[in-house]
Amino acid sequence: MKKKLEILLTNDDSFTAKGFRTLISLCSAVGNVTCFAPRTPQSGKSAALSMETPLYLKEEETKTAANGNKIVIYSFTGTPADCVKMAMNTVFSRNCKPDLLISGINHGSNASTASVYSGTLGATAEGTIYGITSVALSLDTHNPEADFTAVEKYFPSIMENVLKNPPKEGIYLNINFPNIPLKDIKGVKFARQGKGMWVDEFERYTSPKGTPYYWISGRFLDQDSKKEGDHTLLKEGYITIVPHRLDTTDDEEMKRLSSTWKIKI
């Protein structure tokens, strides 16, 4: 008898988010689904860990899909990376890993430098550390009632390709969908992480007692001069896929610096 696919799901929008519930439905069509997701939204947490606070785990729901696949949903008070660690220290282990980890479907693009801050990507990186084939899915809108029709359409093909030709060890995939009607999607493109940064990042306010405080805000400064980054292609109507490396060492720069630096000891 063929072993059922075991899929671990997480996100950074919380276990109640529409994107996460959509992902559960999509994944339960092809395998057993175990969900470890934050109890409350954890956007912008990257791969942060909760080192100075107690964490609480709760089994929210256990059910069986119409096709017989099992669905178990846990909420956890930690970050997305915490959620992956908890999954790997309770339900799974280094010797009994899930076949696949998917993080998302995030409400909001994680293209360009957003991938640096993203809790969605932080969880995916954590899965890669454990040696799990890991994929992040995001839709370019923060609307809590977003339309995930495009993801639903393309997900089966994406899943099939990930399973047949997974990324090599130490690589995880960052997949972003444009928030446009399905008919307007131009296709799928592998891309580089787009170049850009956030500027004017804080707005200053004054409390009723006269104390200044700040609210993070900002605007995105596009620095993609070659117009080939993932955020540029996303705006043009493409689904983008960026392979990210866990090992961020720049080998060429290491060689250059080691040959030019003369540190006195």
Secondary structure, 3 states (H helix, E strand, C coil): CCCCCEEEEECCCCCCCHHHHHHHHHHHCCCEEEEEEECCCCCCCCCCCCCCCCCCEEEEEEEECCCCCEEEEEEECCCHHHHHHHHHHCCCECCECCCEEEEEEEECCCCCCHHHHCHHHHHHHHHHHCCCCEEEEEECCCCCCCCCHHHHHHHHHHHHHHHHCCCCCCEEEEEEECCCCHHHCCEEEECECCCEEEECCEEEEECCCCCEEEEECCEEEECCCCCCEHHHHHHCCEEEEEEEECCCCCHHHHHHHHHHCCCCC
